[in-house]
Amino acid sequence: MALLSKYCLSLTAVVLLACQGQEASTEYKRQQEADSLFKLERNYFQGSSESQELLQRVIDLDSTHDDALREIAIPFLKRGMPHLWKPLYDKAVAQDPQTWVPMRGYLYLLFYRDYQKALADFSASDTLTHHLDHPQGHSVDYWRGITYLCMEQPEDAITFFDRHIAAVTEAIGEDWLELEAFLYRGIAHQQRSNHPKAMADFEKTIKLFKSSAEAHFYWAKSCIAQGEHTKASGLLDMSLADYNRKMRLHHNYVEMPYTIYISDIETLRASLTQ
């Protein structure tokens, strides 16, 4: 009888292991199919019904597929539908926080101007990874600088822009820095009424990138503050020329911080005669 009981227990264990193995094999096949479908998604326009339906099939096969969760959420973000974007994106964050937390901070900053949530995500990324994250190709220090600048905390903004500029310059050289790093740091100096440093950054922007409607515009503002009206007038001419050649801050979906328009140039020019 004891021998029969041991035999039954052994048989039960074998059956359970076989079932678990079959379940694991089935799960693996579903994940493989999900990955294959996700690769097909790039053939469709983002946000189209074909794309969204395909992404939903991926998620139905693998509910942990963070790339699909993120991709299906983004069209809702771009269309201003936070009640649909946020729950989906947060599911992607839950699956891969190292990748999507700093990116969510970028989205909070530019799409929603929610500076506190943006800073929270940028700070969280410091503890999630052992390296400095670069959402959208820019370091979190760069994005923190813009966030503090928008919050009108120029001292903090300058601290992070200094850190970002120094790191990139040391790693690969000053020529690899983005135009906005010097432009925004210049605006931060301008907010502190440190016009010599502001003008140095605007001049650096033009030296490295040749054209920038915003750099010439904000440079002109500092010149006016310093009483250099003739120079300011020439800079405004260059700002307008750059603007008309589309050499200005641009984003496909949102207005970039401190973007200027022709009316801003005209208003500043009018102040020269007052």
Phi, psi and omega in degrees: 000317179298321180296320179295320179297317179297322179296317181294319178295319179296318179297319179298317179297319179297317180296317180297316179297321179296319180295317179297320178296321179293319178297317179297320179295318179296317179297319179297317179297321179295319178295321178295318178295320178298316179298320180295318179294321182298324179294333179285339185299331183295348179281353183243154179293134181301129179090352178290161180299324179296317180295311183296320179293321179294318179296324178294324175297320177300314182292324177297326178283323183216098184290351179261008184286093188294326179297319179291320179297319179292314185293323181288338181279326190300319178301326177291323176299312184291340179261009176070041181238074185297332181291342176258323181293310191298311181299321180291316181295322179296331176292322176295319178300319181297327181280326182213075183297329181300323181276315194264344177295308178297326177293322177296324176300317177300319181292319176302319183292304189276323185273329185239354182051035177266087191292323181293318178292324178298313180297322180298318179289321177296320178292321179298325181296334179296328182266342182280332182230163178265007180230168178278121182284153181229070177297134182058029175082003179238145183292156177296335175295320176299313181292325176296322178301315179295319180300311180294327177297316178294332178276002181058045173241073189298329180298313178295321179300314181298321179303313183284325175295320177301315182296316180296311182297318180295319182294314181292318180299317180292322185284313187223356176109151183300328183297342182270357179288149177284150179307318188294336181300312179286321180301309183291325176294323176299318179295323177297316176298322180296321178298333178269006182062025174265077189290325176301316178290324178299312182294327177297321179289321178294321178295321177297320178302313180292322180299318184278327189241359173072314186224140174189113180300319182290319180299315179294323182294308183289332173297318178298321179299316179293324177298318179297318178298333180267002179082013182263071188290323180296315178295321180299319180299316178296321178294324178292325174300316180291325178298316179295319179297316178296319180300314181293336176267011178063027176267072184212170178299138183207143172217142185293337188237337183225165173278126178289146177304136176066024169296145177246163177229168181303323180299326177294319179296316181295320179295317180292323178296320180296330180293341180291336183260002182272000000 
